[in-house]
Every structure is written in structure tokens, then in C-alpha cells.
Amino acid sequence: MKRHIKPTIGALSLAVAIGFSGQAFAACATDGLPAKLDKPGGFPARALTMIVPYGPGGGSGQVARAMAQAVTELTGVAINRDHKPGGSGTVGMTAYMAAPADGYSVLEHIDDASSAHALDPSRPNPATDLIPLVTSQITFSQVYIRTNETRFKDWKGFVDYVKKANGKATIANVSKEGSMERISMRYLTDHYGIKIQQISFDKGAPRYGALAGGQVDALFEQPGDVRGFLDAKKFKPILTLLKERPAAFSDVPSITDEGMKFEPLLRFRGFYVAKGTPPDRVKWLQWAFQKAFCQESYQKYNEKKFMNLIESYRDTDGTKNLITTTINQYRDVYKQIGLSK
């Protein structure tokens, strides 16, 4: 018997936890932090390593590159990025948890780490098994089609096409059961009573290429990750998974416009250090990564990637709250669909 997800009201409610912004913030979130902070005992005396559990071409790879650049600009400390894609983030997380807790290795990760722990409590809880340094991106998802698509032009047309295809329509997505993307797609398919094949890609570039090349009918993704395709007018969004239309996509229907009442799940990306890292090194890394958020290069990057439409910054405590809320929200959903362990 098919299980339907009941709409939930999580503490991530967009009216409460997050604010819309049509432009970059006039005052940056970390302007109050000191311009410089002395290195504790000479740390770091060499380059840092940033483990990235995803490929370099997707959104996580892009934010890792932008943050590494900003931290280096701020501190003069080089950061080497080590991409370890696979298992929707689990390969990179496993590798990071095996690294020494000396502050020389930092981790970039996304909300997948929270949903993975919600699904399987034996997996690391990023709020307690790691120390969050900063959350630097919070964004929403959309459904995209090719701009030159002739079989359907908008969301209603796509839904009609999927119904008629009787399970043969396809959408490019990521692979992990229980992920933000998979749960969000289940909200959509349950609402309309439709079936669609989700073609899995862990790496961003093949996922985008599948839509561009016509191997799939649609793509589930975040707008900043496909900004190049949008600017080139190769892709166009047909649905925004928010309750209200952001100004940048005022012509694209929201889930409210289409009669859906679920609480949209959000993508968030941030940076972590291992639990057990010496406190003075943690303090310096918190300052470096939080202050780097306000570097001009990083602010321009976020703006270019539509990451200023929702307030993206969270410090250590704010990130812990975000993660805890997200874990609870996913657990509620997993109970409804029978995924809880």
C-alpha cells in the first residue's frame, strides 16, 4: 500500500526562520567580528585540507572553491580541496571522520548529513559529532526543463505529460533514498498521484548534462547550481519549491500557487571541523570561516548563485539549531513513509 506524506509544519517555516531578500545585504552578518585574529601557537603553520564529499562541478564543489578562496584572501592560509564523491556524501564523511582532529582538515557538507543521521542514528550527527564553523548557503529547489522543450511548456503541462507517460517520464536527481531531493519529489508525486522515474546522479555535471542532452525530461536542482544554464537560456524553471515566489523568479509558480501545502525542505551547505580539535584552533577556524562569509569575493559569488534570496548565514550555534530542526523534520517524514530504523 502506497504511503503518502502528510504536510508538516517544521521550525524551518519560511515565515519564521528565513527571510527573503531581493538583493545582497547592506550590512554583512559578520561585520562585528574582528578584522584579524592572532594564530594560536602558530596554527595553522601549513595549508589546510578541505574534504568535499561531492564532485567539483556541482553546487557543493562550487561553494567549497568560493569559501576556500575567501578564507585564503582573509588569512593568507592556503586550502587544498580534496573531492571524495560517492554515496550522497557518505564517502567523504567517512574519510573525514578518520582524519586527525588537529584542525588541519575541515569538512564541507550539506543537509544530506542531517538527513542521513535522521534515517540512521549510527551515522554522525553534524551538530554534535562535528563542530560547525559556519553555514554559508541556504537555498531552495526548483524543477527545470529545457527552454526549447516542445512537449510541455510549464508545470501544468509537465504534470499532464507525466500522467500520460504512465511511469516512463524521467527526472534527473540524486541517488540517496530519504534525501531532501527524494522526499521533495515524493511530496510532488503524492500530491498529483503520478509516477516518474528518478534518474540518479551523484555528480552535478552529468546531472545537468542529462537534461541538456535530452536523456531526461526534467531536472530537480537548486537555481544557483544551474545559473549558467539559466543565463544561457538553455534551462527554465517551471516550479519553485517555496510557499511564495521570490522576486528573481516572479513568473514561476510556487507550491502554494499549485495548491500544495507541504513544508518545503531546503538545501544548506556549510563547513565543519572534527570534534576533539583543540579549542583555540576551533576558535580561530570559526573566526576565519565566519569572517570569510563577508569577503567581497564570497558575497559576489553568493549573489551570482541566487544565494542571497534567502538569508544564508548561520554561525556555530545557529547551524546547530538548523541541523537539529532539520533532523527532527526528517524523522517526522520518515515515520510517515516507513523509512525509520
C-alpha positions as YAML, in Angstrom:
chain: A
units: angstrom
residues:
- id: 1
  name: MET
  ca: [0.00, 0.00, 0.00]
- id: 2
  name: LYS
  ca: [1.38, 3.38, -1.02]
- id: 3
  name: ARG
  ca: [2.21, 5.70, 1.86]
- id: 4
  name: HIS
  ca: [1.50, 9.39, 1.39]
- id: 5
  name: ILE
  ca: [3.40, 12.10, 3.22]
- id: 6
  name: LYS
  ca: [1.23, 14.35, 5.32]
- id: 7
  name: PRO
  ca: [2.21, 18.03, 5.20]
- id: 8
  name: THR
  ca: [4.29, 19.02, 8.22]
- id: 9
  name: ILE
  ca: [4.99, 22.38, 9.76]
- id: 10
  name: GLY
  ca: [8.65, 22.39, 10.75]
- id: 11
  name: ALA
  ca: [10.62, 25.02, 12.60]
- id: 12
  name: LEU
  ca: [12.20, 25.87, 9.26]
- id: 13
  name: SER
  ca: [8.99, 27.68, 8.34]
- id: 14
  name: LEU
  ca: [9.97, 30.30, 5.80]
- id: 15
  name: ALA
  ca: [7.89, 32.93, 7.52]
- id: 16
  name: VAL
  ca: [9.84, 32.48, 10.75]
- id: 17
  name: ALA
  ca: [13.29, 31.04, 10.25]
- id: 18
  name: ILE
  ca: [14.32, 32.61, 6.98]
- id: 19
  name: GLY
  ca: [13.91, 35.96, 5.34]
- id: 20
  name: PHE
  ca: [13.58, 36.81, 1.66]
- id: 21
  name: SER
  ca: [15.92, 39.34, 0.15]
- id: 22
  name: GLY
  ca: [15.88, 40.74, -3.34]
- id: 23
  name: GLN
  ca: [19.48, 41.92, -3.07]
- id: 24
  name: ALA
  ca: [22.70, 41.40, -1.15]
- id: 25
  name: PHE
  ca: [22.53, 42.55, 2.45]
- id: 26
  name: ALA
  ca: [23.73, 46.12, 3.04]
- id: 27
  name: ALA
  ca: [25.32, 45.09, 6.35]
- id: 28
  name: CYS
  ca: [27.05, 41.72, 6.31]
- id: 29
  name: ALA
  ca: [26.35, 39.17, 9.02]
- id: 30
  name: THR
  ca: [29.90, 39.03, 10.39]
- id: 31
  name: ASP
  ca: [30.81, 42.72, 10.22]
- id: 32
  name: GLY
  ca: [31.04, 42.71, 14.03]
- id: 33
  name: LEU
  ca: [33.87, 40.16, 14.12]
- id: 34
  name: PRO
  ca: [37.45, 41.45, 14.46]
- id: 35
  name: ALA
  ca: [39.30, 42.13, 11.21]
- id: 36
  name: LYS
  ca: [42.21, 39.98, 12.40]
- id: 37
  name: LEU
  ca: [42.73, 37.20, 14.92]
- id: 38
  name: ASP
  ca: [46.14, 36.00, 16.07]
- id: 39
  name: LYS
  ca: [47.03, 32.44, 15.17]
- id: 40
  name: PRO
  ca: [47.03, 30.21, 18.27]
- id: 41
  name: GLY
  ca: [50.54, 28.86, 18.77]
- id: 42
  name: GLY
  ca: [51.32, 29.45, 15.13]
- id: 43
  name: PHE
  ca: [48.37, 27.40, 13.88]
- id: 44
  name: PRO
  ca: [47.98, 26.90, 11.05]
- id: 45
  name: ALA
  ca: [51.60, 26.53, 10.07]
- id: 46
  name: ARG
  ca: [50.79, 24.88, 6.73]
- id: 47
  name: ALA
  ca: [47.94, 24.60, 4.25]
- id: 48
  name: LEU
  ca: [44.57, 23.26, 5.35]
- id: 49
  name: THR
  ca: [42.82, 20.40, 3.60]
- id: 50
  name: MET
  ca: [39.12, 20.72, 2.83]
- id: 51
  name: ILE
  ca: [37.36, 17.41, 2.24]
- id: 52
  name: VAL
  ca: [34.40, 17.84, -0.11]
- id: 53
  name: PRO
  ca: [32.06, 14.81, -0.33]
- id: 54
  name: TYR
  ca: [30.86, 15.78, -3.82]
- id: 55
  name: GLY
  ca: [32.37, 16.44, -7.24]
- id: 56
  name: PRO
  ca: [33.90, 19.81, -8.18]
- id: 57
  name: GLY
  ca: [31.25, 20.72, -10.77]
- id: 58
  name: GLY
  ca: [28.12, 20.75, -8.58]
- id: 59
  name: GLY
  ca: [26.90, 23.25, -6.02]
- id: 60
  name: SER
  ca: [28.93, 21.78, -3.17]
- id: 61
  name: GLY
  ca: [32.12, 21.84, -5.20]
- id: 62
  name: GLN
  ca: [31.44, 25.43, -6.21]
- id: 63
  name: VAL
  ca: [30.81, 26.67, -2.66]
- id: 64
  name: ALA
  ca: [33.90, 24.83, -1.42]
- id: 65
  name: ARG
  ca: [36.00, 26.62, -4.01]
- id: 66
  name: ALA
  ca: [34.47, 30.02, -3.20]
- id: 67
  name: MET
  ca: [34.87, 29.64, 0.57]
- id: 68
  name: ALA
  ca: [38.43, 28.35, 0.27]
- id: 69
  name: GLN
  ca: [39.29, 31.40, -1.82]
- id: 70
  name: ALA
  ca: [37.66, 33.75, 0.69]
- id: 71
  name: VAL
  ca: [39.44, 32.21, 3.70]
- id: 72
  name: THR
  ca: [42.77, 32.41, 1.88]
- id: 73
  name: GLU
  ca: [42.15, 36.05, 0.94]
- id: 74
  name: LEU
  ca: [41.35, 36.83, 4.57]
- id: 75
  name: THR
  ca: [44.10, 34.87, 6.31]
- id: 76
  name: GLY
  ca: [46.77, 34.09, 3.73]
- id: 77
  name: VAL
  ca: [46.40, 30.38, 4.58]
- id: 78
  name: ALA
  ca: [46.12, 28.10, 1.56]
- id: 79
  name: ILE
  ca: [43.38, 25.46, 1.43]
- id: 80
  name: ASN
  ca: [43.68, 22.33, -0.70]
- id: 81
  name: ARG
  ca: [40.36, 20.83, -1.72]
- id: 82
  name: ASP
  ca: [40.07, 17.03, -1.73]
- id: 83
  name: HIS
  ca: [36.91, 15.86, -3.51]
- id: 84
  name: LYS
  ca: [35.60, 12.46, -2.42]
- id: 85
  name: PRO
  ca: [32.20, 11.97, -4.11]
- id: 86
  name: GLY
  ca: [30.01, 8.94, -3.61]
- id: 87
  name: GLY
  ca: [27.10, 7.68, -1.58]
- id: 88
  name: SER
  ca: [25.46, 11.12, -1.48]
- id: 89
  name: GLY
  ca: [28.14, 12.39, 0.86]
- id: 90
  name: THR
  ca: [28.82, 9.27, 2.91]
- id: 91
  name: VAL
  ca: [32.20, 8.50, 1.28]
- id: 92
  name: GLY
  ca: [33.56, 11.95, 2.10]
- id: 93
  name: MET
  ca: [32.09, 11.92, 5.60]
- id: 94
  name: THR
  ca: [33.68, 8.53, 6.34]
- id: 95
  name: ALA
  ca: [37.05, 9.76, 5.11]
- id: 96
  name: TYR
  ca: [36.82, 12.90, 7.19]
- id: 97
  name: MET
  ca: [35.85, 11.13, 10.39]
- id: 98
  name: ALA
  ca: [39.05, 9.04, 10.04]
- id: 99
  name: ALA
  ca: [41.29, 12.13, 9.76]
- id: 100
  name: PRO
  ca: [43.19, 13.51, 12.79]
- id: 101
  name: ALA
  ca: [41.27, 16.05, 14.89]
- id: 102
  name: ASP
  ca: [44.05, 18.62, 14.67]
- id: 103
  name: GLY
  ca: [42.29, 21.42, 12.81]
- id: 104
  name: TYR
  ca: [44.25, 20.93, 9.60]
- id: 105
  name: SER
  ca: [41.34, 19.14, 7.95]
- id: 106
  name: VAL
  ca: [37.95, 20.78, 7.55]
- id: 107
  name: LEU
  ca: [34.81, 19.32, 6.02]
- id: 108
  name: GLU
  ca: [32.33, 20.83, 3.62]
- id: 109
  name: HIS
  ca: [28.93, 19.16, 3.85]
- id: 110
  name: ILE
  ca: [25.28, 19.77, 3.13]
- id: 111
  name: ASP
  ca: [21.90, 18.89, 4.62]
- id: 112
  name: ASP
  ca: [22.43, 15.31, 3.42]
- id: 113
  name: ALA
  ca: [24.49, 14.78, 6.59]
- id: 114
  name: SER
  ca: [21.45, 15.73, 8.69]
- id: 115
  name: SER
  ca: [19.00, 13.58, 6.75]
- id: 116
  name: ALA
  ca: [21.46, 10.65, 6.85]
- id: 117
  name: HIS
  ca: [21.59, 10.84, 10.65]
- id: 118
  name: ALA
  ca: [17.82, 11.17, 10.87]
- id: 119
  name: LEU
  ca: [17.47, 8.00, 8.81]
- id: 120
  name: ASP
  ca: [20.27, 6.10, 10.56]
- id: 121
  name: PRO
  ca: [21.25, 7.34, 14.06]
- id: 122
  name: SER
  ca: [24.54, 5.41, 13.84]
- id: 123
  name: ARG
  ca: [25.75, 7.92, 11.26]
- id: 124
  name: PRO
  ca: [27.42, 11.12, 12.51]
- id: 125
  name: ASN
  ca: [25.21, 13.90, 13.81]
- id: 126
  name: PRO
  ca: [26.83, 17.04, 12.34]
- id: 127
  name: ALA
  ca: [25.56, 19.15, 15.27]
- id: 128
  name: THR
  ca: [27.23, 17.01, 17.96]
- id: 129
  name: ASP
  ca: [29.80, 14.70, 16.33]
- id: 130
  name: LEU
  ca: [31.30, 17.63, 14.44]
- id: 131
  name: ILE
  ca: [31.78, 21.31, 15.29]
- id: 132
  name: PRO
  ca: [30.04, 23.59, 12.80]
- id: 133
  name: LEU
  ca: [32.17, 26.53, 11.69]
- id: 134
  name: VAL
  ca: [29.61, 28.29, 9.51]
- id: 135
  name: THR
  ca: [26.60, 27.69, 7.29]
- id: 136
  name: SER
  ca: [27.21, 29.83, 4.24]
- id: 137
  name: GLN
  ca: [24.37, 28.86, 1.90]
- id: 138
  name: ILE
  ca: [20.68, 28.16, 2.37]
- id: 139
  name: THR
  ca: [18.63, 27.81, -0.76]
- id: 140
  name: PHE
  ca: [15.54, 26.28, -2.33]
- id: 141
  name: SER
  ca: [14.86, 23.86, -5.15]
- id: 142
  name: GLN
  ca: [13.13, 24.10, -8.49]
- id: 143
  name: VAL
  ca: [12.09, 21.79, -11.31]
- id: 144
  name: TYR
  ca: [13.69, 22.63, -14.67]
- id: 145
  name: ILE
  ca: [13.03, 21.74, -18.29]
- id: 146
  name: ARG
  ca: [14.86, 22.62, -21.50]
- id: 147
  name: THR
  ca: [13.91, 26.03, -22.84]
- id: 148
  name: ASN
  ca: [13.39, 24.55, -26.30]
- id: 149
  name: GLU
  ca: [11.17, 21.74, -24.99]
- id: 150
  name: THR
  ca: [8.12, 21.25, -27.25]
- id: 151
  name: ARG
  ca: [6.17, 18.52, -25.41]
- id: 152
  name: PHE
  ca: [5.31, 20.81, -22.48]
- id: 153
  name: LYS
  ca: [5.94, 24.45, -21.65]
- id: 154
  name: ASP
  ca: [5.10, 24.85, -17.97]
- id: 155
  name: TRP
  ca: [4.43, 22.95, -14.74]
- id: 156
  name: LYS
  ca: [0.83, 22.06, -15.56]
- id: 157
  name: GLY
  ca: [1.88, 20.82, -18.97]
- id: 158
  name: PHE
  ca: [4.67, 18.75, -17.45]
- id: 159
  name: VAL
  ca: [2.30, 17.13, -14.93]
- id: 160
  name: ASP
  ca: [-0.10, 16.26, -17.75]
- id: 161
  name: TYR
  ca: [2.80, 14.76, -19.71]
- id: 162
  name: VAL
  ca: [3.92, 12.67, -16.73]
- id: 163
  name: LYS
  ca: [0.39, 11.35, -16.21]
- id: 164
  name: LYS
  ca: [0.10, 10.29, -19.84]
- id: 165
  name: ALA
  ca: [3.60, 8.74, -19.82]
- id: 166
  name: ASN
  ca: [2.36, 6.26, -17.19]
- id: 167
  name: GLY
  ca: [5.63, 5.91, -15.29]
- id: 168
  name: LYS
  ca: [8.02, 6.39, -18.23]
- id: 169
  name: ALA
  ca: [8.73, 10.11, -17.73]
- id: 170
  name: THR
  ca: [12.14, 10.86, -16.19]
- id: 171
  name: ILE
  ca: [13.75, 13.46, -13.96]
- id: 172
  name: ALA
  ca: [17.44, 13.81, -13.06]
- id: 173
  name: ASN
  ca: [18.03, 13.79, -9.31]
- id: 174
  name: VAL
  ca: [20.44, 12.42, -6.70]
- id: 175
  name: SER
  ca: [20.58, 8.85, -5.55]
- id: 176
  name: LYS
  ca: [20.11, 8.58, -1.82]
- id: 177
  name: GLU
  ca: [16.75, 7.34, -0.54]
- id: 178
  name: GLY
  ca: [15.48, 9.75, 2.09]
- id: 179
  name: SER
  ca: [17.44, 12.74, 0.79]
- id: 180
  name: MET
  ca: [15.95, 16.22, 0.51]
- id: 181
  name: GLU
  ca: [15.52, 15.74, -3.23]
- id: 182
  name: ARG
  ca: [13.82, 12.36, -2.93]
- id: 183
  name: ILE
  ca: [11.46, 13.47, -0.16]
- id: 184
  name: SER
  ca: [10.57, 16.65, -2.07]
- id: 185
  name: MET
  ca: [9.81, 14.66, -5.21]
- id: 186
  name: ARG
  ca: [7.63, 12.35, -3.15]
- id: 187
  name: TYR
  ca: [5.65, 15.36, -1.95]
- id: 188
  name: LEU
  ca: [5.05, 16.29, -5.59]
- id: 189
  name: THR
  ca: [4.19, 12.84, -6.88]
- id: 190
  name: ASP
  ca: [1.89, 12.10, -3.92]
- id: 191
  name: HIS
  ca: [0.03, 15.38, -4.46]
- id: 192
  name: TYR
  ca: [-0.73, 14.59, -8.10]
- id: 193
  name: GLY
  ca: [-0.88, 10.80, -7.85]
- id: 194
  name: ILE
  ca: [1.76, 10.44, -10.56]
- id: 195
  name: LYS
  ca: [4.78, 8.22, -11.15]
- id: 196
  name: ILE
  ca: [8.10, 9.43, -12.54]
- id: 197
  name: GLN
  ca: [11.45, 7.69, -12.89]
- id: 198
  name: GLN
  ca: [14.17, 9.46, -10.90]
- id: 199
  name: ILE
  ca: [17.49, 9.00, -12.67]
- id: 200
  name: SER
  ca: [20.29, 9.25, -10.11]
- id: 201
  name: PHE
  ca: [23.50, 11.24, -10.49]
- id: 202
  name: ASP
  ca: [25.81, 11.95, -7.55]
- id: 203
  name: LYS
  ca: [27.85, 14.44, -9.56]
- id: 204
  name: GLY
  ca: [26.37, 17.73, -10.73]
- id: 205
  name: ALA
  ca: [27.82, 17.97, -14.24]
- id: 206
  name: PRO
  ca: [26.38, 14.64, -15.51]
- id: 207
  name: ARG
  ca: [23.06, 15.53, -13.89]
- id: 208
  name: TYR
  ca: [22.83, 18.84, -15.74]
- id: 209
  name: GLY
  ca: [24.17, 17.26, -18.91]
- id: 210
  name: ALA
  ca: [21.40, 14.67, -18.84]
- id: 211
  name: LEU
  ca: [18.78, 17.40, -19.17]
- id: 212
  name: ALA
  ca: [20.77, 19.47, -21.65]
- id: 213
  name: GLY
  ca: [21.33, 16.41, -23.83]
- id: 214
  name: GLY
  ca: [17.74, 15.19, -23.70]
- id: 215
  name: GLN
  ca: [18.42, 12.00, -21.74]
- id: 216
  name: VAL
  ca: [15.82, 13.04, -19.15]
- id: 217
  name: ASP
  ca: [12.64, 15.08, -19.32]
- id: 218
  name: ALA
  ca: [13.31, 17.34, -16.33]
- id: 219
  name: LEU
  ca: [15.80, 18.19, -13.60]
- id: 220
  name: PHE
  ca: [15.40, 18.72, -9.83]
- id: 221
  name: GLU
  ca: [18.06, 21.20, -8.67]
- id: 222
  name: GLN
  ca: [18.78, 24.48, -6.93]
- id: 223
  name: PRO
  ca: [18.91, 27.67, -9.04]
- id: 224
  name: GLY
  ca: [22.45, 28.70, -8.19]
- id: 225
  name: ASP
  ca: [23.85, 25.37, -9.33]
- id: 226
  name: VAL
  ca: [22.43, 25.80, -12.84]
- id: 227
  name: ARG
  ca: [22.86, 29.58, -13.12]
- id: 228
  name: GLY
  ca: [24.99, 29.18, -16.24]
- id: 229
  name: PHE
  ca: [22.25, 27.20, -18.00]
- id: 230
  name: LEU
  ca: [19.64, 29.76, -16.94]
- id: 231
  name: ASP
  ca: [21.71, 32.70, -18.16]
- id: 232
  name: ALA
  ca: [22.34, 30.89, -21.45]
- id: 233
  name: LYS
  ca: [18.58, 30.26, -21.69]
- id: 234
  name: LYS
  ca: [19.10, 26.53, -22.05]
- id: 235
  name: PHE
  ca: [17.07, 25.66, -18.93]
- id: 236
  name: LYS
  ca: [13.99, 27.26, -17.45]
- id: 237
  name: PRO
  ca: [12.30, 26.66, -14.08]
- id: 238
  name: ILE
  ca: [8.67, 25.57, -14.10]
- id: 239
  name: LEU
  ca: [8.10, 25.16, -10.34]
- id: 240
  name: THR
  ca: [9.67, 26.76, -7.25]
- id: 241
  name: LEU
  ca: [9.54, 24.69, -4.07]
- id: 242
  name: LEU
  ca: [8.74, 27.62, -1.79]
- id: 243
  name: LYS
  ca: [5.46, 28.87, -0.42]
- id: 244
  name: GLU
  ca: [5.99, 32.28, -2.01]
- id: 245
  name: ARG
  ca: [7.60, 33.32, -5.27]
- id: 246
  name: PRO
  ca: [10.99, 35.02, -4.79]
- id: 247
  name: ALA
  ca: [11.37, 38.22, -6.79]
- id: 248
  name: ALA
  ca: [14.05, 36.71, -9.01]
- id: 249
  name: PHE
  ca: [11.55, 34.06, -10.18]
- id: 250
  name: SER
  ca: [8.30, 36.03, -10.02]
- id: 251
  name: ASP
  ca: [6.99, 34.34, -13.18]
- id: 252
  name: VAL
  ca: [7.48, 30.79, -11.85]
- id: 253
  name: PRO
  ca: [4.66, 29.22, -9.79]
- id: 254
  name: SER
  ca: [5.29, 28.28, -6.16]
- id: 255
  name: ILE
  ca: [3.91, 25.19, -4.46]
- id: 256
  name: THR
  ca: [1.20, 27.39, -2.92]
- id: 257
  name: ASP
  ca: [0.18, 28.58, -6.39]
- id: 258
  name: GLU
  ca: [-0.24, 24.95, -7.37]
- id: 259
  name: GLY
  ca: [-2.34, 24.04, -4.33]
- id: 260
  name: MET
  ca: [0.34, 22.17, -2.37]
- id: 261
  name: LYS
  ca: [0.61, 22.67, 1.39]
- id: 262
  name: PHE
  ca: [3.74, 20.82, 2.46]
- id: 263
  name: GLU
  ca: [6.67, 22.48, 4.25]
- id: 264
  name: PRO
  ca: [9.45, 22.78, 1.64]
- id: 265
  name: LEU
  ca: [12.78, 21.24, 2.55]
- id: 266
  name: LEU
  ca: [15.82, 23.41, 1.99]
- id: 267
  name: ARG
  ca: [19.36, 22.84, 0.81]
- id: 268
  name: PHE
  ca: [22.04, 24.16, 3.16]
- id: 269
  name: ARG
  ca: [25.80, 23.99, 2.86]
- id: 270
  name: GLY
  ca: [28.43, 24.65, 5.47]
- id: 271
  name: PHE
  ca: [31.83, 23.86, 6.91]
- id: 272
  name: TYR
  ca: [32.86, 21.77, 9.91]
- id: 273
  name: VAL
  ca: [35.83, 20.69, 11.98]
- id: 274
  name: ALA
  ca: [36.25, 17.47, 13.90]
- id: 275
  name: LYS
  ca: [35.03, 17.14, 17.46]
- id: 276
  name: GLY
  ca: [38.06, 16.99, 19.73]
- id: 277
  name: THR
  ca: [40.00, 19.63, 17.80]
- id: 278
  name: PRO
  ca: [41.94, 21.86, 20.25]
- id: 279
  name: PRO
  ca: [39.59, 24.70, 21.35]
- id: 280
  name: ASP
  ca: [41.99, 27.50, 20.43]
- id: 281
  name: ARG
  ca: [42.23, 26.12, 16.89]
- id: 282
  name: VAL
  ca: [38.45, 25.78, 16.72]
- id: 283
  name: LYS
  ca: [38.06, 29.43, 17.76]
- id: 284
  name: TRP
  ca: [40.45, 30.57, 15.04]
- id: 285
  name: LEU
  ca: [38.75, 28.44, 12.37]
- id: 286
  name: GLN
  ca: [35.32, 29.72, 13.42]
- id: 287
  name: TRP
  ca: [36.56, 33.28, 13.03]
- id: 288
  name: ALA
  ca: [38.24, 32.56, 9.67]
- id: 289
  name: PHE
  ca: [35.26, 30.82, 8.07]
- id: 290
  name: GLN
  ca: [32.61, 33.12, 9.52]
- id: 291
  name: LYS
  ca: [34.54, 36.26, 8.62]
- id: 292
  name: ALA
  ca: [35.23, 34.88, 5.14]
- id: 293
  name: PHE
  ca: [31.48, 34.82, 4.53]
- id: 294
  name: CYS
  ca: [31.65, 38.62, 4.32]
- id: 295
  name: GLN
  ca: [34.64, 38.74, 1.98]
- id: 296
  name: GLU
  ca: [33.69, 40.63, -1.16]
- id: 297
  name: SER
  ca: [34.54, 37.67, -3.37]
- id: 298
  name: TYR
  ca: [32.27, 35.35, -1.42]
- id: 299
  name: GLN
  ca: [29.39, 37.83, -1.27]
- id: 300
  name: LYS
  ca: [29.61, 38.32, -5.03]
- id: 301
  name: TYR
  ca: [29.68, 34.56, -5.50]
- id: 302
  name: ASN
  ca: [26.56, 34.05, -3.37]
- id: 303
  name: GLU
  ca: [24.75, 36.84, -5.21]
- id: 304
  name: LYS
  ca: [25.72, 35.38, -8.58]
- id: 305
  name: LYS
  ca: [24.37, 31.99, -7.48]
- id: 306
  name: PHE
  ca: [21.00, 33.33, -6.22]
- id: 307
  name: MET
  ca: [22.13, 32.57, -2.67]
- id: 308
  name: ASN
  ca: [21.02, 35.99, -1.42]
- id: 309
  name: LEU
  ca: [17.32, 35.29, -1.99]
- id: 310
  name: ILE
  ca: [17.18, 33.54, 1.39]
- id: 311
  name: GLU
  ca: [19.34, 34.59, 4.33]
- id: 312
  name: SER
  ca: [22.22, 32.14, 4.08]
- id: 313
  name: TYR
  ca: [24.41, 32.81, 7.12]
- id: 314
  name: ARG
  ca: [24.41, 30.82, 10.36]
- id: 315
  name: ASP
  ca: [27.20, 30.84, 12.95]
- id: 316
  name: THR
  ca: [28.09, 27.79, 15.05]
- id: 317
  name: ASP
  ca: [25.07, 27.94, 17.35]
- id: 318
  name: GLY
  ca: [22.75, 28.89, 14.52]
- id: 319
  name: THR
  ca: [23.99, 25.94, 12.49]
- id: 320
  name: LYS
  ca: [23.45, 23.56, 15.39]
- id: 321
  name: ASN
  ca: [19.86, 24.79, 15.69]
- id: 322
  name: LEU
  ca: [19.34, 24.46, 11.95]
- id: 323
  name: ILE
  ca: [20.67, 20.90, 11.95]
- id: 324
  name: THR
  ca: [18.64, 19.83, 14.98]
- id: 325
  name: THR
  ca: [15.46, 21.25, 13.47]
- id: 326
  name: THR
  ca: [16.19, 19.57, 10.15]
- id: 327
  name: ILE
  ca: [16.85, 16.18, 11.77]
- id: 328
  name: ASN
  ca: [13.54, 16.35, 13.64]
- id: 329
  name: GLN
  ca: [11.70, 17.38, 10.49]
- id: 330
  name: TYR
  ca: [13.14, 14.45, 8.52]
- id: 331
  name: ARG
  ca: [12.39, 12.00, 11.31]
- id: 332
  name: ASP
  ca: [8.74, 13.03, 11.24]
- id: 333
  name: VAL
  ca: [8.63, 12.45, 7.48]
- id: 334
  name: TYR
  ca: [10.46, 9.13, 7.68]
- id: 335
  name: LYS
  ca: [7.98, 7.83, 10.25]
- id: 336
  name: GLN
  ca: [5.15, 8.64, 7.87]
- id: 337
  name: ILE
  ca: [6.69, 6.77, 4.93]
- id: 338
  name: GLY
  ca: [8.12, 3.85, 6.89]
- id: 339
  name: LEU
  ca: [11.82, 4.65, 6.50]
- id: 340
  name: SER
  ca: [12.65, 4.97, 10.20]
- id: 341
  name: LYS
  ca: [15.11, 2.49, 11.69]
...
